[in-house]
Amino acid sequence: MLKLDTFISDELLFAQPHPLAENNSLSLAAFEGATSDEEVWEIQKRDRISGLHKRISPLDYAKVWEYWWCIPGRMLLPEDMEVLRSDRQRIETILEQLVWLLGGHCLGINSHFDRQNQPLYDWQEVLQFVTQSGLTADVIDIDFFPTSLQRNNKPIANIPQEEISHYIAIEPAHLHLEFFSLQPIDGGFKLQEPKPLCSCQIWTGKPLLKNMKTGETFTRYDLCISSPYDTIGIPSAIFL
């Protein structure tokens, strides 16, 4: 029988070391005066400065896990690509287990954003959804969103405008996954943008709108009231 404390083993929590980590101290000074992405890329190639930084995400009240993600405006060097490739299985193992446990709600242009959106519990089906959306999931962006409660201020289908503010929007803690294809450029790769709407949300509970007068509730997966947590440092009280 699977034990909860071994569901995601400790060895899966740590990202692979980056061979260019010792060059990170060069990045801020090196990029002073650069006014375009192309100038930044040339400096990266010259000084072998990585296009990745390490981020962390909560797993529970006591554990976090690490992953590498792209720094905006930078290219991915061959060393970055090797780190992403070699660490991909570990990342997908964690996401596969979380999808199996909690379910993943895939959202695209033609998706439902209410209770009709049914979760997938097979990671391979999530990847099939990405492919059907016209993307190759070369890299996966992972954001942790903590629980958020706010008075609603967004239009809601079939609800009169004057009643919108009578609802409280409730978003439980969740992970938001975005999938990106990579475009080759001289000396490396960059994220291919813009991209079609394609994401997967792993929720710890249902996001809801609740009427403060009647108690009536609606499930909505497009409330977007929370903000991604600062992935540089997460206090121990934060949990998924």
Sequence and secondary structure as in RCSB ss.txt:
>XXXX:A:sequence
MLKLDTFISDELLFAQPHPLAENNSLSLAAFEGATSDEEVWEIQKRDRISGLHKRISPLDYAKVWEYWWCIPGRM
LLPEDMEVLRSDRQRIETILEQLVWLLGGHCLGINSHFDRQNQPLYDWQEVLQFVTQSGLTADVIDIDFFPTSLQ
RNNKPIANIPQEEISHYIAIEPAHLHLEFFSLQPIDGGFKLQEPKPLCSCQIWTGKPLLKNMKTGETFTRYDLCI
SSPYDTIGIPSAIFL
>XXXX:A:secstr
   GGGSS GGGGS    TTGGGGGGHHHHTTT  SHHHHHHHHHHHT  SEEEEEEESSSS EEEEEEE TT  
B HHHHHHHHHHHHHHHHHHHHHHHHH BEEEETT   STT   B  HHHHHHHHHHTT   SEEEEEEE  EEE
E  S  TTS GGGGGGEEEEE  EEEEEEE EEEETTEEEE  S  SEEEEEESS  EEEETTT  EEE S    
     TT   TT   
